[in-house]
Amino acid sequence: MNVAFFLIPKNEVAYIKYESTMRQALEKMEYHKYSAVPIIDHEGKYIGTLTEGDLLWKIKNTPTLSFENTSKIWLREVPLHRKIEAISINAEMEDILAKAMEQNFVPVVDDKNIFIGIIRRREIIEYFTKKVASLS
């Protein structure tokens, strides 16, 4: 089955723009209670996924950094410790099972690498659970 059926569109997803500050990312993640959010550039292209761990490692490795001055740190200065690759909107559900084991959601892009949404691990698990049950 095509992943488009399970897509949560971009307009319903919390994401952060690459041109944002660390503080903006922290506040967005806190507001939505997310531990990871997709990062997109000014053209809407998927850059990667920012995690709480990335932010914590930046704080740990920058001795002079405090919450007050996170507004002076750009996201491009925060190393992403995990390379979370997006999948194509043309992919099949079977193609994303391995990715779902490592992250809470899988980013989805179109043919031009424009971020169009996510598929949550929950929908992936439900799909495969129903598929296995139908074989019984």
N, C-alpha and C positions, 0 to 999 in steps of 0.2 A: 504494500500500500504506500502511496506517495506521502511524504512528510507534510505536504501542504494541508492535508486534512487535519493535522494536529497542531498547526501553527497558531501561536498567540501573536497577533500582529504588533508591530513596533509601537503603534499608538496606545497599546495597552501594557507596554513593558517599560519598567524603569531602566534607563540607560544613562550614561554620562558622556558628555562630549570631551574629546581629547584636549580641547583648548581650555578645559576647566582646571580649577585648582584642587589641591588635595583636600582642602576644607570643604569645598562644594561636594566632592565625592563622599566624604565622611558624612556630611549632613544628609545627602540623598539616601545613602545606604541605611543610616539610622532611621530616617523618616519611614522608609519602606520596610525596614527590618530585614534587609537582605544581606547576605554575607558575600555576594558577588554580583557585579553588574557588567553588562557589555559596554565597551568603549567604542564610540564612533567618531570619525573625523568630520570636518566641516562639509564634506561632500556626502556624508551619510554612509561612508564605507566602514566596515567592521575592522577595528584595529586589534582588539583582544578583549580579554575579560579581566577586570580589576577585582581582586579579592581582598578581604579583610587582612589576610596574611601579607599581601603586598604592602599594604599601608603600615602594618605593624613592623615589618622588616625595614621599611624606610625610616620609621621613627627610631628603631633600635640602632640603625647604622648612621644616623645623623644626630650626633650628641647635642647639638645646639637647637634641635627642633623641638618645639613645644606646640600644644594645640593652638595657642594664640597665633603662631606664625605659619601655620599650615596654609593660610590664605596666600602666602608668598611662594609656595611650592607648586609648580605646574605638574600635571599628570605625566607629561613626557619625562619628568625627572624621577618618576616612581617606577623602578624596574618590575616587570611582571615575571613572577617566578615560575609560572606554568604557562605553556603555550597551548591555549585552548582554541582549536581550529573550528571554524564555522563549517557547516555543511550547505550544500546547494539545495535550493528549493526543489530541484528535480530528483533528489535522492529518495531512496526507498527506506522504509522503517528499519529493515534489516541492516542497513548501512550504519545506523547510529547507536546500536546497542552497546558497543564497546565504549563509545564516548560517554554514554549515560552512566556507566559504572564509575566514572571518575569525576563527574560534576553534576550539579543540580539541574542544569539546563544545557541545551545545545543551541548555540546561535545559528541562525539560518540567514543565508545571503542569496541574492539573485545572481544572474550571470555576470554582472558587473561588480560583484563583491559589495553591493549595497545591502546594508543590514535591513532585513524586513521583519524580523521577529525571533522568537525562541520556541523551542519545544521543551517542556518541563519533563524531568525524570518521571514524574507521576504518570503522565500520559503514555510515556514509553512503556513503563511497567504494566499499566492497564492493558495496553495493546497486546503485549506478549503474553500476559496472563490469560486473556480471552482466547488468544491463538492456541495456547497449550491446552486450555480447557476444551476447545472445540475438537481437538485431536483425540480426546478421551472417549 
